[in-house]
Amino acid sequence: MEDSPCIFFISHILSPISQILSLGSSSRTRFKEVKEACCGSGPYRGRTSCGGRRGEEYKLCPNPSDYIYFDSGHPPEKANQYYAELMWSGSTNVIGPYNLEELFKLIHRQTKN
């Protein structure tokens, strides 16, 4: 059996999140609200009470796609799409040493040889 080289990538998911937070809400970030979650209670809606868990009152935003977080720990679909785009074609400050597009091209070239 032929030895295969080990190819890997590392994702720095906190890098795009901190980039969004530093830019704040603007057209460049795609999000209108970056400081608080769409659903929850307490400061920044950071308590996991969405849906009435733990018997607490909670607030729910009208449009989750405007928020970087749906609740205290889960991004909405729009944020996940943004992260997926960064994983596919992002720079090395987000994913490295290859993004997924480069990685698949590299693997494809190696399998042709």
C-alpha positions, 0 to 999 in steps of 0.5 A: 500500500502506497504511503499518503501524505498527511494534509491538514488545515486548522480553522481559527473560528474566533478570528472572523468572530472577533473581526465582526465584533471589532467592525460592529454592525455595518454593511461590511459585516452583514449583521445589524446586531453583533453585541447581543443574541437574538433570543435569551435574557439578561445582559446581551441576552446571554442567558440561555433562557430562549424558549422559556427554559428554566422558567425565565422570561426571554426576549426574541428578535423579529429577524434572527439573520440580523444577529451574529448569535441566535442564542448564547451559543448558536449562530443563525443560518446566515452566520453559519453561511458566512463561516462556511464561505471563510472556510472555503476561500478565507485567508490564512488568518482564518484557516490555514495552511490551506483553505478548503478550496486550495486543499481540494485542488491540492488533493485533486492534483495529487490523485492525478499523479 
